[in-house]
Amino acid sequence: MKTSRIRLLYASIALTVFLGCGSNGSEYVGKWQTIASPHHSLEIAKDGKVFLVKSPQGGFLGPVTISTTAATLSKNDTLDFQTGFGVSSITYVKSTGHLLVPGVMGSIEYVHAQ
């Protein structure tokens, strides 16, 4: 009887650790806007194991188009996507709930859109 309780305890602990490790990426999903310029936005949706990052492009002299980039969740819980310069990553900062997205002059900070 005591042995079965101990086994059950160990199984419960192992299951808790296994399910609690890693992320499914749900923290990335939603509409986001930059802190510096709230009219700059992006939207992240999940389609199976792939994340679709949609962001408006252009608009200065021509029409605004929506750019869609496919990203995957890495072992480091970042969203990785291919660029012309290699792989870039979008990072979710747990302490603030913000995203850090690579930009031309460094990272751009995003918050959930209201």
Secondary structure as GFF3:
##gff-version 3
##sequence-region A 1 114
A	DSSP	alpha_helix	2	20	.	.	.	ID=ss1
A	DSSP	three_ten_helix	26	28	.	.	.	ID=ss2
A	DSSP	beta_strand	30	34	.	.	.	ID=ss3
A	DSSP	beta_strand	41	47	.	.	.	ID=ss4
A	DSSP	beta_strand	50	58	.	.	.	ID=ss5
A	DSSP	beta_strand	64	73	.	.	.	ID=ss6
A	DSSP	beta_strand	79	83	.	.	.	ID=ss7
A	DSSP	beta_strand	86	93	.	.	.	ID=ss8
A	DSSP	beta_strand	98	103	.	.	.	ID=ss9
A	DSSP	beta_strand	106	112	.	.	.	ID=ss10
###
